[in-house]
Structure formats: C-alpha cells, structure tokens
Amino acid sequence: MHRRRRTALTVSAALLAAAPLLTACGSQAHPGAAAVVGGDRITVSTVQAQVADVREAQSSSEQSAQLTDQSGQLARAKLHGLILDRVLDRAAADAGVTVTRAEIQEMRKSAVAQYQGEKGLRAAVLQERWLAPDQIDAFLREQIQITKLGQALGADPSTPEGTKAIGDALTKASKALNVDVNPRYGTWDNQQIQLTDYKAPWISQVTEPAQAAAEAGA
C-alpha cells in the first residue's frame, strides 16, 4: 500500500511492530494451551480458529496464492497477537488507560475513508497484517491503546526516549503476566515483546531504540 494512504494506521501500528518459563504448556499442567498469560489459558483451538479465519479471507482474494505464501508463520503471528493483547491490556490498566467502543468505531470510520472504503481497508490489513475482517476491530483497539499509553506516560513515540518509555512499560507488563508459551510456538521474549521464533515488524520500532539506549548506557 502507498505510504500516503496509511495515515490512520501508521503511528501506533509502527509501535506495535515492536518471565522465566514455568511448565511447558504442552505438558499435563496446561493441556490444550498454546500459552498461559497471567494465569489465563490461550487455547490451541483459539489460535487455530484465528488462522482459519485468515485463510478463508485469503482464499477469497484475487491474490490468494501470494497472500498464503507470504504468511507462512501465521499460527505464530496469531498467538503473538493474542499474547500482545493481554500485555497491552495490563500496561494500559497500569497507566489508567481505557478504550471505548466509540473510539474504535471512530478510528474504523477514519480508516475506511482513507482506504477508500471497507473493501480497501480489508484488503490492506489482510495483506499487511494478516487480519481477517472480524479481527480488524481488535487491531484498531490495540492502536488506540498504544497511542493513549504513550500519552499517559508523556512519551513521544517519534523519539528514542519515547519509544523506550513505551517499550519499558510493555516489558514491565509482560514480566508481570509471566507468559508461558507452548514450546511448539517458541518462547516469549519480555524485552522484544514477541515470540522468539516470530519477528513482528510492528514491534521493532519500540524494542530496538530501547535496546540501543540500554546498550549506550552500559
């Protein structure tokens, strides 16, 4: 998609690009779980359902083969998103941040307008974010959360200091939730805020400046 058409989805989407394990989720302690976050199970069936929704959307696209080829890590991407949802919820709660349904609807309205209709928006997020239509609102909610989190922290996401502050808040929340991932999906990295075997492009702009700042101060 052309950069000029991404206005509604860029600032916080760029940010979203960016605890020791206890018992493996595939063990008897957490049967059927893809991950356990803050004591709550994310089931394998939940991950599989999200993957199936995306595959169905891809199969209906004129670029079906290309989209499918480009999303080989789809299961890990979906688990990453489900964990990130909970990490953001914890970080937002710690900062006193809330998101209303009206805010999500307003952002979707803006995105639909900028992508020249609902069809354009759906095509864009399917290609760039591997999102099915029924997953778009959750993604928009994440964007609002990360933007409001930055505001609550007084952090400017366009600066290294701002991205470090947001990254630190996410890391703190991630550690508090003690994320425990089924080894088949990899492990969770609290500093990178992502699965070790899956690189989420929208997280990198948070974690990389934060790491650079930490190394500079070492």
Disulfide bonds with the S-S distance in Angstrom:
none
